Amino acid sequence: MTGADGEDRELQVPVGTVVLDPDHGNVLADLDHDGAFVVAARGGRRGRGNQAFATSINRTPRQVEPGLPGEERRVKLVLKLIADVGLVGLPNAGKSTLLSVLSKARPKIAAYPFTTLTPALGIVEVSTERTMVMADIPGLIEGAHGGRGLGDQFLRHIERTRLLLQLVDCSEFAMSEPEEAVRVIRRELTAYSGVLADRPWVLCATKVESEAAEELAATLEAAVGRPVLRISAVAQKGLDGLVGALLRELDASRA
């Protein structure tokens, strides 16, 4: 009898949540900024009791108006992380190690593939006035866009990134040849989304801690015809140059 005084039932979700109709797949709302909201289902229209029909000549009316039931709707909530830089690469390319060194994020790090099972975000503090958000997703393998490995369930998390940083293991213990690693990731991005494949990207050789690794990085640079940054996250080598290159690319994308 006091439905008009009822409170709204709100569900708080992270920024970047997309609300989908699970039956048709269409987007109902994209909550891409703080404070965004959507009314997924409205409450029922209130009815009126006999008091609403009372008049001076009909002081005890027997007339009432029933209320109507509220809406019911199934929705699917999909989170797409929002970041400045998205890390992509084959498993064990050094993405989690780099994120842990550049930020205070503490993703799981181990010497075997698919250590990262969930996306991770880290804030890279360049200065007191400048930061950038970096997103690490599980390693991709050939066929990831079709669900192989951890599949395309995580590719969506880099759809909102403004810049992609592809990491390529150039150590003598790499799982694949650097050139093939670049081709695999580029093919997967293109197969998943042409828009994502056209996103600005920076190529970086990781685990460059020996002359052999430096030679592999130089060979890769000549093969792909674009600059290849060299870093070692463990030895903290080349990180300042990498951060500077990322900031320049981000500034260019803003412009």
C-alpha positions, 0 to 999 in steps of 0.5 A, a space after each residue: 500500500 506504499 509503493 509510491 514511497 518505494 526506493 529504486 533498486 540500483 546495481 553498481 557496476 564498473 565504468 566500462 560496463 556494456 549492457 546488452 540484450 542477451 536475446 538479440 545482442 543489441 546494446 542497451 547502454 554503454 556505461 563508459 563514464 563515471 555517473 552513467 546509468 540506465 533504467 533496465 526495467 521500470 517499476 509498475 504503475 501505481 494504483 489508487 485506493 478508495 480514498 482517492 475516489 472520495 468526494 463530499 457526497 461519497 465519503 466511503 467509496 468502494 471503487 479502487 484502481 489496481 496497480 500494474 506489475 513492473 517490467 521484467 527483463 534479462 540483461 547481459 553485463 559485459 565489462 570492457 576495460 578502459 585504458 590508454 595502453 593495451 599490452 598484447 603479445 604471445 603467452 610469456 612475452 613479458 607483459 605482466 612483468 612490464 606492468 608490475 615494473 612500471 606500475 604498482 599492479 601485482 599480476 601473477 608472474 611465472 615462467 610458463 605460458 598463460 600465467 595471466 588468466 584475468 585482465 589487469 590494470 596498472 597506473 603508470 605514474 610518469 610525473 606528478 602531473 602525468 599518468 597513463 593507464 595500462 591494461 594487460 590481457 592474457 596472452 594470445 595464440 593463433 586462433 584466439 579470435 575464434 576462441 582458441 586458448 583464452 580466446 576473444 573473451 579478453 580481446 574485448 578488453 583492449 577495444 577501448 585502449 587508445 594505443 596498443 603495445 605489442 611485446 615480442 620475446 627476443 630472448 634465446 628461450 622464446 617460444 616462437 620466432 619474433 617475426 612470426 610472433 608479430 604476424 600471429 598477433 596482427 592476424 588475430 587483431 585483424 580477424 577480431 576487429 578491423 578497427 582494433 587492427 587499425 589502432 596505433 601500435 608500438 612494437 617492443 622487443 622484450 628480454 633483450 639482455 644479451 647480444 644474441 637478443 639484440 641481434 634478434 631485435 635488429 633482425 625483427 626491425 629490418 623485417 617489419 620495417 618499423 622501429 622496434 624498441 628494446 627493453 628488459 623489464 627485469 633489468 629495467 633497461 630501456 624503460 624510460 625510452 619506452 614510456 617516452 615513446 608511449 606518451 608521444 603516441 598518446 599525445 599524437 592520438 589526442 591531437 
